[in-house]
Amino acid sequence: MCGIVGYIGKRDVAPLLLEGLQRLEYRGYDSAGIAIHANGTGKAAGGLKTAKAKGRVRELESRLPKRFAGTTGIAHTRWATHGAPTDENAHPHADTEGKVAVVHNGIIDNASDLRARLTADGVDFTSETDTEVLAHLIGRSAAPTLEEKVREALRVVEGTYGIAVLHADFADRIVVARNGSPVVLGIGEHEMFVSSDVAALVSHTRQVVTLDDGEMATLKADDYRTYTTEGSRTSAEPTTVEWEAESYDMGGHDTYMHKEIAEQADAVDRVLRGRIDDRFSTVHLGGLNLDAREARGVRRVKILGCGSAYHTGLIGAQLIEELARIPADAEPASEFRYRNAVVDPDTLYIAVSQSGETYDTLAAVQELKRKGARVLGVVNVVGSAIARETDGGVYVHAGPEVCVVSTKCFTNTAVAFALLGLHLGRIRDLSVADGKRIIAGLRKLPGQIAEVLADEPAIEKLAADYADAKSMMFVGRVRGYPVALEASLKLKEVSYIHAEAYPASELKHGPLALIEPDVPSVAIVPDDDLLEKNRATLEEIKARSGRILAVAHQEQEKADHTIIVPKNEVELDPILMGIPLQLLAYHTALTLGRDIDKPRNLAKSVTVE
């Protein structure tokens, strides 16, 4: 969950690395550091220089010595796993002699055992991190090349890693390796880059190579080569990054979160573009690699994801059941991978991840593939690990999402599930008339999202009214429950107000004990066949002096405030009903003075267990 960036070429490296760290700061922001070859490359190199600082990248920038020149270096911005955020625990980490510098994303599971062994051999550790173990292992290796030194160290390491390594005696290269944490090479003109995310590369090159698990690479200024951790050469081919550098800028907004909320109408238009088939009232999803006969053989669908991806999976399961009449459910990938689940050959498994690198979800995919299951991916990042590991899938085309909390990617993923549900439904028993109805609803979504966003000033005022809450309840029934879960998560993530989500029907089975004037309830009240049931829930809350904010298609008499959302088809209504609650979370956090793009204790892409 940390950010790695490296460069080798002819340019002054420190400004390039700082720029890259600033683009990656959403991946971790409790400390940062840089290591460079002090005098460029070749035999004249004068060793390594390192600068590290607790806090944001700007703290590191302020601490850089005036003479910190070189043309090769690596850098890191951290999200703490082992050891508190301190200068000492910041990356890069060095060996005892200061010849090796390592930046690392991931967790070394056997770090304690390796640390004890190295300590017994006389090594003095200067940090609490697992990463420092790697630096000492590499530094103590007697192998003649840096590649072999790194390979020897990795042979005794258990866990996940994306690493970049410098060595004072090998100033003409950077060696990198991947196992479970992303590593991307950027190919320039007589210069090479490496990063854990293309966001740090696109302002310099759009030609990239993504390493697979168990793969290493050596970067020199004029070339690169890839190979396995066992030493066999591989033939990784460059691909072109889809997005321009401007896609990662704020575009005139004060925060990335606000920008990404505002982009949702255009983002949904992108995920629909070129996929609708009016002739047969269905959609084209060519990347599924699932023909009609295979689709008709599916007896159950299981959707796996974490956090917001799990919540979109719940929406997706309902869409698939309603449109395709296939039993479907969603489960946190982090639970599924540990419970030794029965893997059914007639079940279609779907892995959901914005980054395509979420470690718990990737591990679940790998376990399913080992057991012979068919697995599809629903991801945003083209060429990501989950996209490569699955049998096929759907890209959601949300564009880069930089804010730690997910907004536009959540919405686009829900739309992608609507497309998948329609596709499967039309192969099975969904009528032409219902296919046309859903397509008409999908086409209305971008315009209706724009209507919701136009109501932002009113939602901003509501946020000021509710920002003093000590806790909030979110309730919804059937289609509304996943919306309540996601809205509760958004508020927690970005405002730090405690929030809980419950099925509305469950309130009377315990949670009503929490209702009081200081604990407002946000109720999802779509105009569907459960409208009167949901209104009865509002009555229950009101009878206990609870404040109510309703998200509905019409004014709700028992609510203190109602956010009106445009009506679509009942199956698609949840996609719209979550968007005003993204704005509510945003403006609540703004009212409370929170750091919206970088909420405390969190990072964007969770590539550790």
DOVEX-165554 format. One line per field, with one value per residue (C-alpha): residue in one letter; residue number from 1; x, y, z. Coordinates in steps of 0.05 Angstrom, whole numbers. Each point is the difference from the previous one (the first is absolute). Example, Ala and Ser with C-alpha at 12.3 -4.5 7.8 and 13.67 -1.06 7.14 Angstrom:
! residues 2
aa <- c(A  S)
i <- c(1  2)
u <- c(246  27)
v <- c(-90  69)
w <- c(156  -13)
***
This chain:
! residues 609
aa <- c(M  C  G  I  V  G  Y  I  G  K  R  D  V  A  P  L  L  L  E  G  L  Q  R  L  E  Y  R  G  Y  D  S  A  G  I  A  I  H  A  N  G  T  G  K  A  A  G  G  L  K  T  A  K  A  K  G  R  V  R  E  L  E  S  R  L  P  K  R  F  A  G  T  T  G  I  A  H  T  R  W  A  T  H  G  A  P  T  D  E  N  A  H  P  H  A  D  T  E  G  K  V  A  V  V  H  N  G  I  I  D  N  A  S  D  L  R  A  R  L  T  A  D  G  V  D  F  T  S  E  T  D  T  E  V  L  A  H  L  I  G  R  S  A  A  P  T  L  E  E  K  V  R  E  A  L  R  V  V  E  G  T  Y  G  I  A  V  L  H  A  D  F  A  D  R  I  V  V  A  R  N  G  S  P  V  V  L  G  I  G  E  H  E  M  F  V  S  S  D  V  A  A  L  V  S  H  T  R  Q  V  V  T  L  D  D  G  E  M  A  T  L  K  A  D  D  Y  R  T  Y  T  T  E  G  S  R  T  S  A  E  P  T  T  V  E  W  E  A  E  S  Y  D  M  G  G  H  D  T  Y  M  H  K  E  I  A  E  Q  A  D  A  V  D  R  V  L  R  G  R  I  D  D  R  F  S  T  V  H  L  G  G  L  N  L  D  A  R  E  A  R  G  V  R  R  V  K  I  L  G  C  G  S  A  Y  H  T  G  L  I  G  A  Q  L  I  E  E  L  A  R  I  P  A  D  A  E  P  A  S  E  F  R  Y  R  N  A  V  V  D  P  D  T  L  Y  I  A  V  S  Q  S  G  E  T  Y  D  T  L  A  A  V  Q  E  L  K  R  K  G  A  R  V  L  G  V  V  N  V  V  G  S  A  I  A  R  E  T  D  G  G  V  Y  V  H  A  G  P  E  V  C  V  V  S  T  K  C  F  T  N  T  A  V  A  F  A  L  L  G  L  H  L  G  R  I  R  D  L  S  V  A  D  G  K  R  I  I  A  G  L  R  K  L  P  G  Q  I  A  E  V  L  A  D  E  P  A  I  E  K  L  A  A  D  Y  A  D  A  K  S  M  M  F  V  G  R  V  R  G  Y  P  V  A  L  E  A  S  L  K  L  K  E  V  S  Y  I  H  A  E  A  Y  P  A  S  E  L  K  H  G  P  L  A  L  I  E  P  D  V  P  S  V  A  I  V  P  D  D  D  L  L  E  K  N  R  A  T  L  E  E  I  K  A  R  S  G  R  I  L  A  V  A  H  Q  E  Q  E  K  A  D  H  T  I  I  V  P  K  N  E  V  E  L  D  P  I  L  M  G  I  P  L  Q  L  L  A  Y  H  T  A  L  T  L  G  R  D  I  D  K  P  R  N  L  A  K  S  V  T  V  E)
i <- c(1  2  3  4  5  6  7  8  9  10  11  12  13  14  15  16  17  18  19  20  21  22  23  24  25  26  27  28  29  30  31  32  33  34  35  36  37  38  39  40  41  42  43  44  45  46  47  48  49  50  51  52  53  54  55  56  57  58  59  60  61  62  63  64  65  66  67  68  69  70  71  72  73  74  75  76  77  78  79  80  81  82  83  84  85  86  87  88  89  90  91  92  93  94  95  96  97  98  99  100  101  102  103  104  105  106  107  108  109  110  111  112  113  114  115  116  117  118  119  120  121  122  123  124  125  126  127  128  129  130  131  132  133  134  135  136  137  138  139  140  141  142  143  144  145  146  147  148  149  150  151  152  153  154  155  156  157  158  159  160  161  162  163  164  165  166  167  168  169  170  171  172  173  174  175  176  177  178  179  180  181  182  183  184  185  186  187  188  189  190  191  192  193  194  195  196  197  198  199  200  201  202  203  204  205  206  207  208  209  210  211  212  213  214  215  216  217  218  219  220  221  222  223  224  225  226  227  228  229  230  231  232  233  234  235  236  237  238  239  240  241  242  243  244  245  246  247  248  249  250  251  252  253  254  255  256  257  258  259  260  261  262  263  264  265  266  267  268  269  270  271  272  273  274  275  276  277  278  279  280  281  282  283  284  285  286  287  288  289  290  291  292  293  294  295  296  297  298  299  300  301  302  303  304  305  306  307  308  309  310  311  312  313  314  315  316  317  318  319  320  321  322  323  324  325  326  327  328  329  330  331  332  333  334  335  336  337  338  339  340  341  342  343  344  345  346  347  348  349  350  351  352  353  354  355  356  357  358  359  360  361  362  363  364  365  366  367  368  369  370  371  372  373  374  375  376  377  378  379  380  381  382  383  384  385  386  387  388  389  390  391  392  393  394  395  396  397  398  399  400  401  402  403  404  405  406  407  408  409  410  411  412  413  414  415  416  417  418  419  420  421  422  423  424  425  426  427  428  429  430  431  432  433  434  435  436  437  438  439  440  441  442  443  444  445  446  447  448  449  450  451  452  453  454  455  456  457  458  459  460  461  462  463  464  465  466  467  468  469  470  471  472  473  474  475  476  477  478  479  480  481  482  483  484  485  486  487  488  489  490  491  492  493  494  495  496  497  498  499  500  501  502  503  504  505  506  507  508  509  510  511  512  513  514  515  516  517  518  519  520  521  522  523  524  525  526  527  528  529  530  531  532  533  534  535  536  537  538  539  540  541  542  543  544  545  546  547  548  549  550  551  552  553  554  555  556  557  558  559  560  561  562  563  564  565  566  567  568  569  570  571  572  573  574  575  576  577  578  579  580  581  582  583  584  585  586  587  588  589  590  591  592  593  594  595  596  597  598  599  600  601  602  603  604  605  606  607  608  609)
u <- c(0  61  25  65  34  69  40  65  23  33  -46  7  -36  -25  -52  -26  -7  -35  -49  -14  -10  -50  -40  3  -14  -71  32  32  17  28  74  43  72  50  65  46  66  38  42  -39  19  61  64  4  -63  10  -47  -71  -33  -66  -51  -62  -55  -61  -63  -20  44  6  36  51  8  16  54  38  71  18  51  -40  17  1  -32  -22  -46  -59  -53  -58  -62  -24  -64  24  -5  62  19  -30  10  70  62  34  -57  -6  26  51  33  75  47  53  53  -47  12  -71  -65  -67  -71  -55  -75  -31  11  55  -36  63  34  3  37  48  12  17  48  35  3  34  51  17  -45  -25  -69  -17  -74  -61  -17  -2  33  66  9  3  54  44  -11  20  59  28  -5  67  -31  39  -59  -55  -52  26  6  -74  -19  35  -36  -68  11  -6  -55  -73  -55  -17  45  11  72  52  73  62  71  61  43  -50  -15  -22  -64  -63  -25  -74  -44  -73  -41  -71  14  0  64  -4  59  -3  40  28  52  67  -33  -41  -50  -32  -61  -54  -52  -3  -22  74  20  -51  30  65  -20  -61  39  -1  16  -38  37  -34  6  67  31  61  31  65  -6  58  -4  -4  -36  -34  -6  -50  9  -29  26  32  39  -36  -10  -71  -27  -43  -26  -15  -71  -28  -33  -72  -1  37  38  -56  -48  38  -5  -54  -29  -19  -32  24  6  4  -62  -42  29  -15  -72  -10  27  -52  -48  58  28  -66  -6  69  -19  -62  33  2  -30  -75  -32  -68  -14  -4  -15  64  73  67  51  54  51  -41  26  -66  -42  -76  3  48  -42  -63  38  14  -42  25  41  46  29  63  27  24  -28  -37  13  -38  -58  -4  2  -63  -34  27  -27  -69  3  22  -56  -53  21  29  -37  65  10  55  33  60  52  61  60  41  -47  -11  74  7  -62  15  -63  -30  17  -56  16  -69  13  27  46  10  57  -11  57  11  75  0  55  -39  39  -56  -41  60  16  -73  5  64  -31  -61  42  40  -65  -22  -54  -19  15  -17  27  -36  57  18  75  17  55  -5  15  -73  -13  58  -16  -74  -32  -33  -40  -25  42  -41  36  -9  67  54  -28  51  -40  6  -76  -34  -56  -1  30  -55  -53  31  9  -74  -17  47  -39  -64  31  21  -68  -34  49  -13  -74  -10  39  -49  -72  -2  -50  15  -47  37  67  -24  -25  67  38  -44  15  74  0  -35  52  52  -53  -32  68  10  -68  22  67  -36  -34  68  -13  -61  40  56  -50  -26  71  9  -63  25  74  -10  -26  38  -23  -46  -44  -10  -58  -27  -42  20  27  11  42  65  -9  -5  63  40  -26  18  70  9  -19  46  59  0  -33  19  -72  -19  -54  -35  -44  -57  -55  -61  -38  53  -7  -54  44  49  29  -61  33  50  -51  0  1  77  2  -32  -24  10  -54  1  -73  -8  -69  -8  -43  31  -16  -53  46  55  -49  -17  74  -1  -59  39  59  -43  -38  67  19  50  19  -10  33  -34  27  -62  -37  -53  -5  -6  -48  34  70  31  34  -7  49  -40  33  -25  -39  29  -18  -7  61  44  -25  55  53  -29  -19  71  27  -32  28  70  -11  -28  63  44  -32  -5  75  12  -41  42  66  22  56  -49  46  45  -43  37  24  -22  32  -29  22  2  55  14  -40)
v <- c(0  44  40  -18  42  -6  29  -12  44  68  48  26  -54  33  46  -58  -45  54  12  -74  -5  57  -38  -63  31  -28  -69  18  64  -10  5  6  -7  1  -36  20  -18  62  11  -31  -67  -40  -11  72  -7  24  -44  10  60  -5  49  -21  35  -17  32  22  6  75  -16  -41  54  52  -46  -16  26  55  -46  -62  -12  -64  -33  -66  -9  -32  30  -21  27  -45  -28  -31  -75  -17  57  68  58  27  23  -65  -43  39  -32  -9  -48  -15  -55  8  27  47  -31  -25  40  -35  26  -51  -5  -61  -42  -51  -53  -33  66  -16  -66  32  59  -46  -39  63  29  -64  10  69  45  63  22  74  -6  -41  -17  -66  33  11  -76  1  54  -41  -65  34  35  -64  -40  -20  -8  35  38  43  -43  -62  35  20  -69  -33  45  -13  -75  3  52  -20  50  54  52  51  24  44  -6  43  -22  45  -50  -5  72  -14  -36  -7  -70  -10  -60  -15  -51  23  75  39  20  39  19  63  3  67  27  -21  -2  -50  8  -48  10  -36  39  30  66  15  -16  31  70  -31  -60  -40  -63  -47  -72  -31  -55  -65  -34  -36  47  46  53  37  73  36  68  -28  -66  -49  -75  -43  -69  -46  -4  -65  36  -21  56  24  40  55  45  75  24  71  32  20  66  65  35  52  -55  -2  76  33  37  63  -36  9  -75  -63  -26  58  -6  -74  9  53  -45  -55  19  -3  -63  -37  22  -32  -67  -2  24  -51  -55  7  -44  29  -53  -56  43  -23  22  -20  -22  -30  -7  -51  -60  -34  -25  -7  -75  9  58  -43  -53  47  -21  50  64  18  71  16  68  42  65  40  -56  -48  49  6  -76  0  46  -45  -63  31  23  -69  -34  48  4  -69  -40  -33  -9  50  26  42  -13  37  -30  6  -50  -46  -14  -27  -41  -59  11  -54  18  -22  -11  29  65  62  39  75  39  75  50  72  -7  -73  -10  -8  -55  -37  -2  -21  -56  -23  -1  -41  -50  -7  -10  -53  -37  5  53  49  70  67  68  66  50  71  -5  -32  -52  -5  -66  -21  17  -45  -57  -7  -37  64  58  71  64  55  58  49  33  12  5  34  15  -55  -7  -29  38  -2  -70  -25  29  -26  -69  -2  19  -54  -50  25  -13  -69  -16  23  -41  -63  14  6  -65  -33  22  77  24  48  50  -3  5  64  26  -10  29  62  6  -7  54  47  -9  53  55  -21  -1  72  18  -29  37  66  -7  6  68  -28  -62  45  35  -66  -23  60  -21  -71  12  4  -71  -46  -60  -14  -58  -19  -45  -30  -59  -51  45  57  -39  -2  75  10  -42  41  67  -20  -19  65  41  -39  2  74  35  -48  1  -68  -30  -67  -29  -49  -32  43  -62  -16  64  -28  -60  40  63  42  3  49  50  68  73  1  -61  19  -54  3  -42  -25  3  -17  4  -75  -57  9  74  -9  -48  53  54  -45  0  76  -2  -46  48  62  -32  -3  73  -17  51  -26  18  -38  -12  -12  12  43  41  -43  28  -32  22  64  9  -36  -2  -12  -45  -10  -64  -53  -74  -33  -45  61  47  -20  27  70  -1  -7  62  54  -37  5  75  -2  -36  49  63  -28  -13  70  31  -38  20  -70  -17  -26  -32  -32  -23  -24  -72  -17  -9  -10  -67  -53  -46  -31  -49)
w <- c(0  -6  -59  -36  -54  -31  -57  -38  -57  -10  36  71  38  64  -32  -42  61  41  -57  -3  75  -1  -53  42  68  0  6  67  35  70  -21  -62  -22  -58  -14  -58  -30  20  -62  -57  -31  -16  39  22  43  71  39  23  32  37  27  40  39  40  -29  -70  -62  12  66  -38  -52  53  29  -63  3  -50  -31  -15  -73  -39  -60  31  60  34  46  43  34  56  31  65  13  42  46  14  -48  18  -36  17  -28  -64  -64  -32  47  -1  20  54  -48  -35  -68  -11  -3  -5  -7  11  -7  34  62  15  40  28  17  75  -12  -49  46  58  -44  -24  70  24  -56  27  -42  35  -24  -2  -14  19  -71  -36  -61  35  1  -76  -1  47  -38  -65  32  30  -64  -31  -69  -56  -31  30  -35  35  67  -4  -24  59  49  -32  5  76  2  10  -13  -50  -30  -54  8  -32  20  -8  15  5  -38  -58  -16  -71  19  42  15  13  17  10  40  16  -2  -66  -36  -66  -44  -42  -64  -21  -48  30  68  40  55  50  44  38  -40  -70  31  13  -71  -48  1  -28  -41  -19  -19  59  19  58  37  19  67  5  -51  7  -45  -8  -22  -33  -33  -70  9  46  6  37  30  53  71  -22  -54  -63  -51  -13  -58  30  -56  9  -2  -7  60  -16  40  -11  56  5  23  66  12  42  -59  38  59  72  12  -41  35  -24  -70  -3  25  -53  -55  10  -56  -51  32  -5  -73  -12  31  -44  -64  -56  42  -12  -54  -18  -52  50  62  34  8  -29  53  -44  56  39  -40  18  -58  3  13  58  27  0  39  58  60  52  2  58  2  41  19  58  28  -54  -50  46  4  -75  -1  42  -50  -56  31  4  -72  -24  39  -24  -73  -13  54  21  75  19  63  20  54  26  -37  63  35  -60  -9  71  10  -46  -40  -44  -72  -46  -74  -19  38  -36  46  -10  33  8  12  -20  -4  -23  52  65  34  35  -64  -42  50  -5  -76  3  47  -44  -62  36  13  -72  6  -55  25  -33  21  6  6  -18  -16  -67  5  76  36  8  -73  -20  47  -17  -59  -25  26  -7  5  34  -35  58  -14  53  70  46  63  51  5  -61  -34  -76  -2  47  -45  -64  29  18  -72  -25  41  -31  -68  21  29  -64  -42  40  4  -75  -11  48  12  1  -52  -57  33  66  -37  -34  67  34  -59  2  74  -10  -53  49  54  -21  -5  66  34  -24  31  67  -3  -15  68  35  33  37  21  25  46  26  15  46  37  11  11  76  5  46  -41  -58  -22  -73  -17  -64  -22  -54  -56  49  49  -41  -11  76  11  -50  25  71  -22  -38  61  46  -48  -15  60  57  26  26  -45  -5  -55  11  -41  16  21  52  40  44  16  41  -33  19  70  -30  -27  34  -24  -3  -45  -67  -48  -75  -34  -72  -23  -73  -32  -10  27  69  6  55  38  -1  22  60  18  0  47  48  0  9  58  36  -12  -54  -54  -71  -66  -56  -70  -41  -65  35  63  63  51  61  -20  26  -67  -67  -58  -63  -51  -72  -12  -47  -7  68  -15  -15  55  50  -48  5  74  24  -35  45  60  -29  -1  71  24  -38  27  71  -2  -29  56  51  -32  -18  -49  -52  -51  53  58  62  4  -71  -68  -69  -27  54  -23  68  42)
***
